[in-house]
Amino acid sequence: MKAVLSKYNITDWRFQRHQPRYLMATEDRAWLVVPASFPFLLGGKTQSVSAEWIFVLTKKSDGKWRVDLSAFGDTHHTLLP
């Protein structure tokens, strides 16, 4: 990731998770939607990406929850052309 950030001159970045928007669970499966944002500077200009981070979890036989699937879907961005 550092190589990509460096290549595109992305600085002052941070990743922010927000309050979960959706959570549903059964005894052994769970679905979670977490809004996230990624503000940064691109060549010195303020930019941002907002997304929905989606998780599907399964409770394993050892009782621990594991992520089976996650997806990060861009819902808004201010990227320059």
PyMOL Python script that loads the backbone (N, CA, C, O; Angstrom):
from pymol import cmd

cmd.read_pdbstr("""\
ATOM      1  N   MET A   1       0.823  -1.181   0.000  1.00  0.00           N
ATOM      2  CA  MET A   1       0.000   0.000   0.000  1.00  0.00           C
ATOM      3  C   MET A   1       0.873   1.253   0.000  1.00  0.00           C
ATOM      4  O   MET A   1       0.562   2.235  -0.673  1.00  0.00           O
ATOM      5  N   LYS A   2       1.950   1.210   0.749  1.00  0.00           N
ATOM      6  CA  LYS A   2       2.835   2.369   0.793  1.00  0.00           C
ATOM      7  C   LYS A   2       3.372   2.718  -0.590  1.00  0.00           C
ATOM      8  O   LYS A   2       3.520   3.894  -0.922  1.00  0.00           O
ATOM      9  N   ALA A   3       3.664   1.703  -1.394  1.00  0.00           N
ATOM     10  CA  ALA A   3       4.186   1.946  -2.744  1.00  0.00           C
ATOM     11  C   ALA A   3       3.143   2.652  -3.606  1.00  0.00           C
ATOM     12  O   ALA A   3       3.481   3.562  -4.364  1.00  0.00           O
ATOM     13  N   VAL A   4       1.877   2.242  -3.498  1.00  0.00           N
ATOM     14  CA  VAL A   4       0.804   2.879  -4.272  1.00  0.00           C
ATOM     15  C   VAL A   4       0.618   4.319  -3.819  1.00  0.00           C
ATOM     16  O   VAL A   4       0.510   5.220  -4.651  1.00  0.00           O
ATOM     17  N   LEU A   5       0.580   4.548  -2.502  1.00  0.00           N
ATOM     18  CA  LEU A   5       0.419   5.899  -1.979  1.00  0.00           C
ATOM     19  C   LEU A   5       1.551   6.795  -2.460  1.00  0.00           C
ATOM     20  O   LEU A   5       1.324   7.940  -2.851  1.00  0.00           O
ATOM     21  N   SER A   6       2.750   6.276  -2.429  1.00  0.00           N
ATOM     22  CA  SER A   6       3.923   7.032  -2.866  1.00  0.00           C
ATOM     23  C   SER A   6       3.873   7.318  -4.371  1.00  0.00           C
ATOM     24  O   SER A   6       4.149   8.435  -4.808  1.00  0.00           O
ATOM     25  N   LYS A   7       3.522   6.310  -5.145  1.00  0.00           N
ATOM     26  CA  LYS A   7       3.477   6.438  -6.603  1.00  0.00           C
ATOM     27  C   LYS A   7       2.530   7.555  -7.035  1.00  0.00           C
ATOM     28  O   LYS A   7       2.834   8.298  -7.968  1.00  0.00           O
ATOM     29  N   TYR A   8       1.388   7.677  -6.366  1.00  0.00           N
ATOM     30  CA  TYR A   8       0.388   8.675  -6.737  1.00  0.00           C
ATOM     31  C   TYR A   8       0.477   9.958  -5.904  1.00  0.00           C
ATOM     32  O   TYR A   8      -0.409  10.811  -5.961  1.00  0.00           O
ATOM     33  N   ASN A   9       1.564  10.081  -5.128  1.00  0.00           N
ATOM     34  CA  ASN A   9       1.807  11.280  -4.325  1.00  0.00           C
ATOM     35  C   ASN A   9       0.658  11.551  -3.351  1.00  0.00           C
ATOM     36  O   ASN A   9       0.220  12.690  -3.192  1.00  0.00           O
ATOM     37  N   ILE A  10       0.176  10.482  -2.700  1.00  0.00           N
ATOM     38  CA  ILE A  10      -0.894  10.587  -1.698  1.00  0.00           C
ATOM     39  C   ILE A  10      -0.240  10.716  -0.326  1.00  0.00           C
ATOM     40  O   ILE A  10       0.552   9.868   0.083  1.00  0.00           O
ATOM     41  N   THR A  11      -0.586  11.791   0.376  1.00  0.00           N
ATOM     42  CA  THR A  11      -0.018  12.048   1.696  1.00  0.00           C
ATOM     43  C   THR A  11      -1.126  12.391   2.683  1.00  0.00           C
ATOM     44  O   THR A  11      -2.287  12.555   2.306  1.00  0.00           O
ATOM     45  N   ASP A  12      -0.753  12.494   3.932  1.00  0.00           N
ATOM     46  CA  ASP A  12      -1.665  12.894   5.011  1.00  0.00           C
ATOM     47  C   ASP A  12      -2.967  12.113   4.994  1.00  0.00           C
ATOM     48  O   ASP A  12      -4.039  12.677   5.214  1.00  0.00           O
ATOM     49  N   TRP A  13      -2.876  10.824   4.733  1.00  0.00           N
ATOM     50  CA  TRP A  13      -4.079   9.996   4.645  1.00  0.00           C
ATOM     51  C   TRP A  13      -4.406   9.393   6.000  1.00  0.00           C
ATOM     52  O   TRP A  13      -3.545   9.238   6.866  1.00  0.00           O
ATOM     53  N   ARG A  14      -5.655   9.067   6.148  1.00  0.00           N
ATOM     54  CA  ARG A  14      -6.113   8.335   7.326  1.00  0.00           C
ATOM     55  C   ARG A  14      -7.372   7.558   6.938  1.00  0.00           C
ATOM     56  O   ARG A  14      -8.118   7.952   6.041  1.00  0.00           O
ATOM     57  N   PHE A  15      -7.577   6.476   7.620  1.00  0.00           N
ATOM     58  CA  PHE A  15      -8.747   5.638   7.379  1.00  0.00           C
ATOM     59  C   PHE A  15      -9.657   5.791   8.583  1.00  0.00           C
ATOM     60  O   PHE A  15      -9.213   5.618   9.718  1.00  0.00           O
ATOM     61  N   GLN A  16     -10.927   6.114   8.353  1.00  0.00           N
ATOM     62  CA  GLN A  16     -11.866   6.324   9.445  1.00  0.00           C
ATOM     63  C   GLN A  16     -13.060   5.387   9.306  1.00  0.00           C
ATOM     64  O   GLN A  16     -13.741   5.380   8.281  1.00  0.00           O
ATOM     65  N   ARG A  17     -13.307   4.597  10.349  1.00  0.00           N
ATOM     66  CA  ARG A  17     -14.530   3.789  10.411  1.00  0.00           C
ATOM     67  C   ARG A  17     -15.567   4.601  11.159  1.00  0.00           C
ATOM     68  O   ARG A  17     -15.238   5.365  12.066  1.00  0.00           O
ATOM     69  N   HIS A  18     -16.816   4.431  10.773  1.00  0.00           N
ATOM     70  CA  HIS A  18     -17.903   5.153  11.423  1.00  0.00           C
ATOM     71  C   HIS A  18     -18.852   4.148  12.077  1.00  0.00           C
ATOM     72  O   HIS A  18     -18.663   2.937  11.962  1.00  0.00           O
ATOM     73  N   GLN A  19     -19.854   4.654  12.749  1.00  0.00           N
ATOM     74  CA  GLN A  19     -20.829   3.804  13.432  1.00  0.00           C
ATOM     75  C   GLN A  19     -21.457   2.827  12.439  1.00  0.00           C
ATOM     76  O   GLN A  19     -21.899   3.248  11.370  1.00  0.00           O
ATOM     77  N   PRO A  20     -21.508   1.537  12.763  1.00  0.00           N
ATOM     78  CA  PRO A  20     -22.134   0.570  11.847  1.00  0.00           C
ATOM     79  C   PRO A  20     -23.550   0.993  11.458  1.00  0.00           C
ATOM     80  O   PRO A  20     -24.337   1.443  12.291  1.00  0.00           O
ATOM     81  N   ARG A  21     -23.848   0.834  10.171  1.00  0.00           N
ATOM     82  CA  ARG A  21     -25.152   1.213   9.638  1.00  0.00           C
ATOM     83  C   ARG A  21     -26.152   0.056   9.715  1.00  0.00           C
ATOM     84  O   ARG A  21     -27.359   0.269   9.824  1.00  0.00           O
ATOM     85  N   TYR A  22     -25.631  -1.162   9.658  1.00  0.00           N
ATOM     86  CA  TYR A  22     -26.519  -2.326   9.612  1.00  0.00           C
ATOM     87  C   TYR A  22     -25.816  -3.503  10.267  1.00  0.00           C
ATOM     88  O   TYR A  22     -24.625  -3.723  10.048  1.00  0.00           O
ATOM     89  N   LEU A  23     -26.548  -4.254  11.066  1.00  0.00           N
ATOM     90  CA  LEU A  23     -26.031  -5.473  11.666  1.00  0.00           C
ATOM     91  C   LEU A  23     -27.185  -6.445  11.814  1.00  0.00           C
ATOM     92  O   LEU A  23     -28.227  -6.117  12.382  1.00  0.00           O
ATOM     93  N   MET A  24     -26.984  -7.643  11.296  1.00  0.00           N
ATOM     94  CA  MET A  24     -27.966  -8.704  11.466  1.00  0.00           C
ATOM     95  C   MET A  24     -27.192  -9.976  11.756  1.00  0.00           C
ATOM     96  O   MET A  24     -26.174 -10.252  11.121  1.00  0.00           O
ATOM     97  N   ALA A  25     -27.677 -10.749  12.716  1.00  0.00           N
ATOM     98  CA  ALA A  25     -26.960 -11.974  13.067  1.00  0.00           C
ATOM     99  C   ALA A  25     -27.932 -13.091  13.405  1.00  0.00           C
ATOM    100  O   ALA A  25     -29.014 -12.867  13.947  1.00  0.00           O
ATOM    101  N   THR A  26     -27.511 -14.292  13.067  1.00  0.00           N
ATOM    102  CA  THR A  26     -28.183 -15.505  13.517  1.00  0.00           C
ATOM    103  C   THR A  26     -27.209 -16.177  14.485  1.00  0.00           C
ATOM    104  O   THR A  26     -26.237 -15.554  14.914  1.00  0.00           O
ATOM    105  N   GLU A  27     -27.455 -17.414  14.824  1.00  0.00           N
ATOM    106  CA  GLU A  27     -26.545 -18.094  15.745  1.00  0.00           C
ATOM    107  C   GLU A  27     -25.154 -18.297  15.163  1.00  0.00           C
ATOM    108  O   GLU A  27     -24.169 -18.317  15.901  1.00  0.00           O
ATOM    109  N   ASP A  28     -25.064 -18.450  13.835  1.00  0.00           N
ATOM    110  CA  ASP A  28     -23.753 -18.755  13.259  1.00  0.00           C
ATOM    111  C   ASP A  28     -23.346 -17.892  12.065  1.00  0.00           C
ATOM    112  O   ASP A  28     -22.289 -18.125  11.477  1.00  0.00           O
ATOM    113  N   ARG A  29     -24.161 -16.901  11.692  1.00  0.00           N
ATOM    114  CA  ARG A  29     -23.820 -16.003  10.580  1.00  0.00           C
ATOM    115  C   ARG A  29     -24.126 -14.570  10.997  1.00  0.00           C
ATOM    116  O   ARG A  29     -25.034 -14.316  11.788  1.00  0.00           O
ATOM    117  N   ALA A  30     -23.347 -13.637  10.447  1.00  0.00           N
ATOM    118  CA  ALA A  30     -23.604 -12.222  10.716  1.00  0.00           C
ATOM    119  C   ALA A  30     -23.274 -11.407   9.474  1.00  0.00           C
ATOM    120  O   ALA A  30     -22.371 -11.740   8.707  1.00  0.00           O
ATOM    121  N   TRP A  31     -24.032 -10.329   9.298  1.00  0.00           N
ATOM    122  CA  TRP A  31     -23.852  -9.403   8.188  1.00  0.00           C
ATOM    123  C   TRP A  31     -23.700  -8.013   8.784  1.00  0.00           C
ATOM    124  O   TRP A  31     -24.492  -7.610   9.636  1.00  0.00           O
ATOM    125  N   LEU A  32     -22.692  -7.284   8.344  1.00  0.00           N
ATOM    126  CA  LEU A  32     -22.369  -5.996   8.932  1.00  0.00           C
ATOM    127  C   LEU A  32     -22.001  -5.003   7.839  1.00  0.00           C
ATOM    128  O   LEU A  32     -21.221  -5.319   6.941  1.00  0.00           O
ATOM    129  N   VAL A  33     -22.572  -3.788   7.919  1.00  0.00           N
ATOM    130  CA  VAL A  33     -22.223  -2.717   6.988  1.00  0.00           C
ATOM    131  C   VAL A  33     -21.686  -1.553   7.809  1.00  0.00           C
ATOM    132  O   VAL A  33     -22.374  -1.019   8.680  1.00  0.00           O
ATOM    133  N   VAL A  34     -20.445  -1.168   7.519  1.00  0.00           N
ATOM    134  CA  VAL A  34     -19.777  -0.101   8.259  1.00  0.00           C
ATOM    135  C   VAL A  34     -19.378   1.011   7.282  1.00  0.00           C
ATOM    136  O   VAL A  34     -18.568   0.778   6.385  1.00  0.00           O
ATOM    137  N   PRO A  35     -19.937   2.212   7.445  1.00  0.00           N
ATOM    138  CA  PRO A  35     -19.481   3.332   6.616  1.00  0.00           C
ATOM    139  C   PRO A  35     -18.023   3.654   6.959  1.00  0.00           C
ATOM    140  O   PRO A  35     -17.606   3.550   8.112  1.00  0.00           O
ATOM    141  N   ALA A  36     -17.274   4.037   5.955  1.00  0.00           N
ATOM    142  CA  ALA A  36     -15.864   4.377   6.153  1.00  0.00           C
ATOM    143  C   ALA A  36     -15.500   5.549   5.253  1.00  0.00           C
ATOM    144  O   ALA A  36     -16.153   5.799   4.240  1.00  0.00           O
ATOM    145  N   SER A  37     -14.461   6.253   5.633  1.00  0.00           N
ATOM    146  CA  SER A  37     -13.965   7.333   4.785  1.00  0.00           C
ATOM    147  C   SER A  37     -12.440   7.322   4.799  1.00  0.00           C
ATOM    148  O   SER A  37     -11.804   6.828   5.731  1.00  0.00           O
ATOM    149  N   PHE A  38     -11.888   7.877   3.746  1.00  0.00           N
ATOM    150  CA  PHE A  38     -10.449   7.872   3.529  1.00  0.00           C
ATOM    151  C   PHE A  38     -10.051   9.259   3.014  1.00  0.00           C
ATOM    152  O   PHE A  38      -9.870   9.440   1.810  1.00  0.00           O
ATOM    153  N   PRO A  39      -9.912  10.252   3.927  1.00  0.00           N
ATOM    154  CA  PRO A  39      -9.460  11.570   3.496  1.00  0.00           C
ATOM    155  C   PRO A  39      -7.940  11.568   3.294  1.00  0.00           C
ATOM    156  O   PRO A  39      -7.218  10.859   3.995  1.00  0.00           O
ATOM    157  N   PHE A  40      -7.462  12.363   2.333  1.00  0.00           N
ATOM    158  CA  PHE A  40      -6.031  12.408   2.036  1.00  0.00           C
ATOM    159  C   PHE A  40      -5.711  13.637   1.190  1.00  0.00           C
ATOM    160  O   PHE A  40      -6.609  14.360   0.758  1.00  0.00           O
ATOM    161  N   LEU A  41      -4.423  13.861   0.963  1.00  0.00           N
ATOM    162  CA  LEU A  41      -3.970  14.889   0.038  1.00  0.00           C
ATOM    163  C   LEU A  41      -3.412  14.194  -1.182  1.00  0.00           C
ATOM    164  O   LEU A  41      -2.632  13.248  -1.063  1.00  0.00           O
ATOM    165  N   LEU A  42      -3.809  14.660  -2.362  1.00  0.00           N
ATOM    166  CA  LEU A  42      -3.315  14.128  -3.628  1.00  0.00           C
ATOM    167  C   LEU A  42      -2.590  15.267  -4.319  1.00  0.00           C
ATOM    168  O   LEU A  42      -3.215  16.203  -4.818  1.00  0.00           O
ATOM    169  N   GLY A  43      -1.269  15.182  -4.344  1.00  0.00           N
ATOM    170  CA  GLY A  43      -0.491  16.273  -4.919  1.00  0.00           C
ATOM    171  C   GLY A  43      -0.732  17.586  -4.189  1.00  0.00           C
ATOM    172  O   GLY A  43      -0.676  18.657  -4.794  1.00  0.00           O
ATOM    173  N   GLY A  44      -1.001  17.506  -2.887  1.00  0.00           N
ATOM    174  CA  GLY A  44      -1.230  18.693  -2.080  1.00  0.00           C
ATOM    175  C   GLY A  44      -2.664  19.190  -2.067  1.00  0.00           C
ATOM    176  O   GLY A  44      -2.967  20.167  -1.382  1.00  0.00           O
ATOM    177  N   LYS A  45      -3.562  18.535  -2.814  1.00  0.00           N
ATOM    178  CA  LYS A  45      -4.972  18.945  -2.865  1.00  0.00           C
ATOM    179  C   LYS A  45      -5.827  17.978  -2.046  1.00  0.00           C
ATOM    180  O   LYS A  45      -5.657  16.762  -2.128  1.00  0.00           O
ATOM    181  N   THR A  46      -6.747  18.534  -1.256  1.00  0.00           N
ATOM    182  CA  THR A  46      -7.615  17.726  -0.405  1.00  0.00           C
ATOM    183  C   THR A  46      -8.528  16.851  -1.249  1.00  0.00           C
ATOM    184  O   THR A  46      -9.172  17.324  -2.186  1.00  0.00           O
ATOM    185  N   GLN A  47      -8.574  15.578  -0.906  1.00  0.00           N
ATOM    186  CA  GLN A  47      -9.411  14.594  -1.586  1.00  0.00           C
ATOM    187  C   GLN A  47     -10.048  13.693  -0.535  1.00  0.00           C
ATOM    188  O   GLN A  47      -9.643  13.703   0.627  1.00  0.00           O
ATOM    189  N   SER A  48     -11.045  12.916  -0.947  1.00  0.00           N
ATOM    190  CA  SER A  48     -11.624  11.941  -0.028  1.00  0.00           C
ATOM    191  C   SER A  48     -12.360  10.860  -0.797  1.00  0.00           C
ATOM    192  O   SER A  48     -12.808  11.064  -1.926  1.00  0.00           O
ATOM    193  N   VAL A  49     -12.472   9.722  -0.167  1.00  0.00           N
ATOM    194  CA  VAL A  49     -13.266   8.602  -0.677  1.00  0.00           C
ATOM    195  C   VAL A  49     -14.135   8.134   0.480  1.00  0.00           C
ATOM    196  O   VAL A  49     -13.643   7.941   1.592  1.00  0.00           O
ATOM    197  N   SER A  50     -15.417   7.952   0.224  1.00  0.00           N
ATOM    198  CA  SER A  50     -16.336   7.377   1.206  1.00  0.00           C
ATOM    199  C   SER A  50     -16.822   6.052   0.656  1.00  0.00           C
ATOM    200  O   SER A  50     -16.967   5.876  -0.554  1.00  0.00           O
ATOM    201  N   ALA A  51     -17.072   5.123   1.565  1.00  0.00           N
ATOM    202  CA  ALA A  51     -17.462   3.792   1.108  1.00  0.00           C
ATOM    203  C   ALA A  51     -18.284   3.087   2.171  1.00  0.00           C
ATOM    204  O   ALA A  51     -18.334   3.501   3.329  1.00  0.00           O
ATOM    205  N   GLU A  52     -18.923   2.016   1.744  1.00  0.00           N
ATOM    206  CA  GLU A  52     -19.588   1.080   2.639  1.00  0.00           C
ATOM    207  C   GLU A  52     -18.670  -0.141   2.711  1.00  0.00           C
ATOM    208  O   GLU A  52     -18.349  -0.742   1.686  1.00  0.00           O
ATOM    209  N   TRP A  53     -18.255  -0.500   3.905  1.00  0.00           N
ATOM    210  CA  TRP A  53     -17.416  -1.667   4.118  1.00  0.00           C
ATOM    211  C   TRP A  53     -18.345  -2.774   4.599  1.00  0.00           C
ATOM    212  O   TRP A  53     -18.939  -2.671   5.672  1.00  0.00           O
ATOM    213  N   ILE A  54     -18.465  -3.815   3.818  1.00  0.00           N
ATOM    214  CA  ILE A  54     -19.442  -4.869   4.069  1.00  0.00           C
ATOM    215  C   ILE A  54     -18.716  -6.147   4.494  1.00  0.00           C
ATOM    216  O   ILE A  54     -17.727  -6.549   3.882  1.00  0.00           O
ATOM    217  N   PHE A  55     -19.230  -6.777   5.556  1.00  0.00           N
ATOM    218  CA  PHE A  55     -18.641  -8.005   6.079  1.00  0.00           C
ATOM    219  C   PHE A  55     -19.700  -9.094   6.195  1.00  0.00           C
ATOM    220  O   PHE A  55     -20.847  -8.832   6.558  1.00  0.00           O
ATOM    221  N   VAL A  56     -19.296 -10.311   5.880  1.00  0.00           N
ATOM    222  CA  VAL A  56     -20.089 -11.500   6.175  1.00  0.00           C
ATOM    223  C   VAL A  56     -19.215 -12.363   7.075  1.00  0.00           C
ATOM    224  O   VAL A  56     -18.092 -12.715   6.714  1.00  0.00           O
ATOM    225  N   LEU A  57     -19.740 -12.698   8.247  1.00  0.00           N
ATOM    226  CA  LEU A  57     -18.981 -13.476   9.227  1.00  0.00           C
ATOM    227  C   LEU A  57     -19.663 -14.811   9.507  1.00  0.00           C
ATOM    228  O   LEU A  57     -20.881 -14.940   9.389  1.00  0.00           O
ATOM    229  N   THR A  58     -18.856 -15.796   9.878  1.00  0.00           N
ATOM    230  CA  THR A  58     -19.358 -17.110  10.261  1.00  0.00           C
ATOM    231  C   THR A  58     -18.765 -17.476  11.620  1.00  0.00           C
ATOM    232  O   THR A  58     -17.577 -17.271  11.870  1.00  0.00           O
ATOM    233  N   LYS A  59     -19.609 -18.018  12.486  1.00  0.00           N
ATOM    234  CA  LYS A  59     -19.129 -18.495  13.778  1.00  0.00           C
ATOM    235  C   LYS A  59     -18.619 -19.918  13.585  1.00  0.00           C
ATOM    236  O   LYS A  59     -19.365 -20.806  13.174  1.00  0.00           O
ATOM    237  N   LYS A  60     -17.355 -20.121  13.881  1.00  0.00           N
ATOM    238  CA  LYS A  60     -16.709 -21.418  13.665  1.00  0.00           C
ATOM    239  C   LYS A  60     -16.948 -22.349  14.855  1.00  0.00           C
ATOM    240  O   LYS A  60     -17.479 -21.931  15.884  1.00  0.00           O
ATOM    241  N   SER A  61     -16.555 -23.599  14.703  1.00  0.00           N
ATOM    242  CA  SER A  61     -16.792 -24.603  15.744  1.00  0.00           C
ATOM    243  C   SER A  61     -16.042 -24.283  17.038  1.00  0.00           C
ATOM    244  O   SER A  61     -16.415 -24.774  18.104  1.00  0.00           O
ATOM    245  N   ASP A  62     -14.989 -23.466  16.957  1.00  0.00           N
ATOM    246  CA  ASP A  62     -14.258 -23.084  18.176  1.00  0.00           C
ATOM    247  C   ASP A  62     -14.920 -21.902  18.889  1.00  0.00           C
ATOM    248  O   ASP A  62     -14.408 -21.411  19.895  1.00  0.00           O
ATOM    249  N   GLY A  63     -16.080 -21.442  18.352  1.00  0.00           N
ATOM    250  CA  GLY A  63     -16.825 -20.347  18.967  1.00  0.00           C
ATOM    251  C   GLY A  63     -16.389 -18.961  18.542  1.00  0.00           C
ATOM    252  O   GLY A  63     -17.005 -17.974  18.943  1.00  0.00           O
ATOM    253  N   LYS A  64     -15.327 -18.865  17.728  1.00  0.00           N
ATOM    254  CA  LYS A  64     -14.831 -17.568  17.282  1.00  0.00           C
ATOM    255  C   LYS A  64     -15.486 -17.174  15.961  1.00  0.00           C
ATOM    256  O   LYS A  64     -15.759 -18.014  15.103  1.00  0.00           O
ATOM    257  N   TRP A  65     -15.730 -15.868  15.823  1.00  0.00           N
ATOM    258  CA  TRP A  65     -16.280 -15.335  14.583  1.00  0.00           C
ATOM    259  C   TRP A  65     -15.146 -15.058  13.609  1.00  0.00           C
ATOM    260  O   TRP A  65     -14.114 -14.505  13.988  1.00  0.00           O
ATOM    261  N   ARG A  66     -15.341 -15.445  12.352  1.00  0.00           N
ATOM    262  CA  ARG A  66     -14.346 -15.231  11.297  1.00  0.00           C
ATOM    263  C   ARG A  66     -15.006 -14.513  10.116  1.00  0.00           C
ATOM    264  O   ARG A  66     -16.163 -14.768   9.783  1.00  0.00           O
ATOM    265  N   VAL A  67     -14.255 -13.626   9.502  1.00  0.00           N
ATOM    266  CA  VAL A  67     -14.748 -12.930   8.310  1.00  0.00           C
ATOM    267  C   VAL A  67     -14.638 -13.883   7.130  1.00  0.00           C
ATOM    268  O   VAL A  67     -13.549 -14.354   6.804  1.00  0.00           O
ATOM    269  N   ASP A  68     -15.770 -14.166   6.490  1.00  0.00           N
ATOM    270  CA  ASP A  68     -15.782 -14.997   5.282  1.00  0.00           C
ATOM    271  C   ASP A  68     -15.610 -14.136   4.040  1.00  0.00           C
ATOM    272  O   ASP A  68     -15.009 -14.561   3.054  1.00  0.00           O
ATOM    273  N   LEU A  69     -16.145 -12.921   4.099  1.00  0.00           N
ATOM    274  CA  LEU A  69     -16.149 -12.047   2.929  1.00  0.00           C
ATOM    275  C   LEU A  69     -16.153 -10.606   3.398  1.00  0.00           C
ATOM    276  O   LEU A  69     -16.820 -10.263   4.374  1.00  0.00           O
ATOM    277  N   SER A  70     -15.414  -9.770   2.706  1.00  0.00           N
ATOM    278  CA  SER A  70     -15.528  -8.333   2.940  1.00  0.00           C
ATOM    279  C   SER A  70     -15.391  -7.633   1.592  1.00  0.00           C
ATOM    280  O   SER A  70     -14.685  -8.096   0.695  1.00  0.00           O
ATOM    281  N   ALA A  71     -16.080  -6.514   1.479  1.00  0.00           N
ATOM    282  CA  ALA A  71     -16.027  -5.719   0.251  1.00  0.00           C
ATOM    283  C   ALA A  71     -16.052  -4.253   0.639  1.00  0.00           C
ATOM    284  O   ALA A  71     -16.710  -3.866   1.605  1.00  0.00           O
ATOM    285  N   PHE A  72     -15.334  -3.446  -0.116  1.00  0.00           N
ATOM    286  CA  PHE A  72     -15.233  -2.019   0.142  1.00  0.00           C
ATOM    287  C   PHE A  72     -15.775  -1.314  -1.093  1.00  0.00           C
ATOM    288  O   PHE A  72     -15.088  -1.216  -2.110  1.00  0.00           O
ATOM    289  N   GLY A  73     -17.015  -0.819  -1.002  1.00  0.00           N
ATOM    290  CA  GLY A  73     -17.682  -0.219  -2.162  1.00  0.00           C
ATOM    291  C   GLY A  73     -17.687   1.292  -2.099  1.00  0.00           C
ATOM    292  O   GLY A  73     -18.288   1.878  -1.198  1.00  0.00           O
ATOM    293  N   ASP A  74     -17.022   1.927  -3.049  1.00  0.00           N
ATOM    294  CA  ASP A  74     -16.934   3.389  -3.158  1.00  0.00           C
ATOM    295  C   ASP A  74     -18.326   3.974  -3.376  1.00  0.00           C
ATOM    296  O   ASP A  74     -18.987   3.638  -4.359  1.00  0.00           O
ATOM    297  N   THR A  75     -18.780   4.843  -2.475  1.00  0.00           N
ATOM    298  CA  THR A  75     -20.094   5.482  -2.619  1.00  0.00           C
ATOM    299  C   THR A  75     -19.977   6.951  -2.984  1.00  0.00           C
ATOM    300  O   THR A  75     -20.932   7.543  -3.488  1.00  0.00           O
ATOM    301  N   HIS A  76     -18.813   7.547  -2.734  1.00  0.00           N
ATOM    302  CA  HIS A  76     -18.597   8.955  -3.066  1.00  0.00           C
ATOM    303  C   HIS A  76     -17.108   9.246  -3.043  1.00  0.00           C
ATOM    304  O   HIS A  76     -16.381   8.745  -2.185  1.00  0.00           O
ATOM    305  N   HIS A  77     -16.662  10.050  -3.980  1.00  0.00           N
ATOM    306  CA  HIS A  77     -15.259  10.461  -3.948  1.00  0.00           C
ATOM    307  C   HIS A  77     -15.112  11.843  -4.569  1.00  0.00           C
ATOM    308  O   HIS A  77     -15.962  12.290  -5.339  1.00  0.00           O
ATOM    309  N   THR A  78     -14.031  12.500  -4.223  1.00  0.00           N
ATOM    310  CA  THR A  78     -13.730  13.823  -4.773  1.00  0.00           C
ATOM    311  C   THR A  78     -12.459  13.783  -5.611  1.00  0.00           C
ATOM    312  O   THR A  78     -11.788  14.801  -5.778  1.00  0.00           O
ATOM    313  N   LEU A  79     -12.135  12.622  -6.129  1.00  0.00           N
ATOM    314  CA  LEU A  79     -10.890  12.476  -6.885  1.00  0.00           C
ATOM    315  C   LEU A  79     -10.911  13.361  -8.129  1.00  0.00           C
ATOM    316  O   LEU A  79     -11.928  13.501  -8.809  1.00  0.00           O
ATOM    317  N   LEU A  80      -9.773  13.940  -8.391  1.00  0.00           N
ATOM    318  CA  LEU A  80      -9.640  14.772  -9.584  1.00  0.00           C
ATOM    319  C   LEU A  80      -9.525  13.881 -10.818  1.00  0.00           C
ATOM    320  O   LEU A  80      -8.993  12.775 -10.725  1.00  0.00           O
ATOM    321  N   PRO A  81     -10.010  14.336 -11.969  1.00  0.00           N
ATOM    322  CA  PRO A  81      -9.883  13.509 -13.186  1.00  0.00           C
ATOM    323  C   PRO A  81      -8.429  13.343 -13.599  1.00  0.00           C
ATOM    324  O   PRO A  81      -8.142  12.680 -14.596  1.00  0.00           O
TER     325      PRO A  81
END
""", "prot")
cmd.dss("prot")
cmd.show_as("cartoon", "prot")
cmd.util.cbc("prot")
cmd.orient("prot")
